[in-house]
Amino acid sequence: MEKKVGIYCRVSTNEKEQLYSLAAQISALTRAVANISQWRLADVFIDIASAKGEIPRREFERLLRECAHNISVVLTKSISRFGRDTVETLSALKLLKAAGVRVIFEQENLDTDEVDSNLMISVMESFAQAENESRSENIRIGLAMKAANGTSGLYKRKLYGYSKIRMGTL
């Protein structure tokens, strides 16, 4: 029996490296769908949004709506690309499970049809969330250190009302 598959991809920013990552996600997941004869690609859902909860993910919301009647399998790169935090991930998975939708996380090799993976997904999502928080803290510390050392790239941008002397100091 043919199953309609939805691919969900997300990156945090529209910077060049992130867009390359997005293209790689789409390409790899499209190939994965093509390799299974019973699957047919129904749609690709793409969000370019911050990991912060206040920015809406319109494509993720559309994916959830489409799964109610149009999609029976959701394929995504990883848990961290699917949800922004453990609560959001588990609530979306509960909704999809109630609709009879199978979710596959390629990187973690988790399939909601094969095992009751709520515990495993909770653990993996918690690790992903902790890693994101650690990365954000490291970036903040690095920016603060560069500002303290006077090596921040922020000083290279155009500043109105100031001029630079010969050494480049404002």
N, C-alpha and C positions, 0 to 999 in steps of 0.2 A: 504494500500500500504506500502510495506517495505521500511524503510529509513535506509541508511547507516550512521553510527555515528562514528565520530572521537573524541577521548578523548585527550585533551591537558593538560599536567601537567608540572609544572616548579618549581624548587627550585633554590636558589641562590648559594649554595655551595655543595660540596660533603662530608660535615661533617656528622657524624653519625646521629645526630638529624634530619638534613635535609633529609637524605635518608629514615629515618623512616616516615617523613612527605610525601615524594614522594610515598612510598609504600601505605600509608593510602589514599592519593589522588587517586591513580590508583584503589585501592580496592573499595573505595566508589563509584567512577564514573562507574566502571565496573558493580557493583551491580545495579546502577541506570539504566544503559542501559538494563540489563537483566530483569528488572521489567516491561519494556514496550514491549509488544508482537510485535508491528510493527517496532521495532528498531533492527538492527543487527550491532554489533560492526565491523567496517571496519578496524580500526587501532588505535594504541595508540602512541601519539607523546610526547616525553619526552625530556625536555631540562634541563641540569644542567648548569646554567649560572648566572653570576652576573646580578644585576639589572642595571648595567652600560651599556650604549648604545653601547660602542665600541666592546663588545664581541658578536659575531654573535650567533643567535639562529637558528641553522640549522633545527631543527625539526619544529619550528614555521614556517619557510619559506617553508618547505616541506608540512606542513599542508595547508598553503595558496594555494600551487600549486595543491594539491590533491582535494581541495574543488572545483576547477574549473570543475572537471568531475566525481569525485568519492565519494564525501561525501556531504550529504545534511543537517546534524546536527552536530554542534560542541558542546561538553559538556566540561566545565572546572570548577574548584573549585571556582574561584573568579576572579574578575576584575584584582586584583593585580597580580595574577598568569598568566593571559592572556597577559597583556601588561605591559610595563615598565613605560610608561607615558601616559598622556591623548592623545597627538597627535598620538602616535603610535597605541594606542587602537582604537581611532576613525577612523583612516585611514584603519586599518585592518578590522574593522566592516563594513566600507563603501564598501570595496572590496568584502567581503563575502556577504553582502546584495545584491550587484549587480549580484553576481553569484547565488543568490537564496538560500543561506545557512543560516540556522537558528542557532543562537548562544545562549546557555543557560549558565548563570553564577549561579551555584548552591547556593553558600553562600548568595548572594544578592537576590536570587529568581527573577532574571531578565531573560526575554526571548525576544529576538528581534522580534519574530513572534507575540507576544501578544500585545505589545504597541510600539509606536515609542519611543524607550528608549534612544535616543541619549543624551538628556538633563540629564536624570537620570544617565546614564553611565558616562557622563562627570563629574557630581558632585561626584559620588562614586569614580571614578578614581582619581580625584583631591584630595579627602580625603586620599586615599591609598598612593598617591605620597607624600603628606605632612607628613603622618605617617612614611613612609620610610626615608624621609629626616630628620625627628626629631630623629628617632632611630639611624641613622648614626651619627648625631651630638652628641647624648648622648654617643655613643660608643667612639667617638673621645675624648670627655671630660673625660670620665672614664679612658681611656688609658693615657691621659696627667696627670690626677691626680695621678694615680698609679706610673707613672714615677717620678713625683715630690716628692711623698712620699717614693720612693724607694721600692715599693711593687709590681712592675710590674713583671709579669712572664717572660718577655723578659730577665731578668737578670739570670734566671735559666738555660738558654740554654748554650751549650758549646761555649766558646769564645776563639778563638785561639790567642795566644800571651799574654794571661793574666792568672793569677792563683788567687785562692781565699785564703784569710787568714782564720784563725780558725772561725771567726764570719760569714763567707760567703761573706764578702765584697771583691770586686776585688782589 
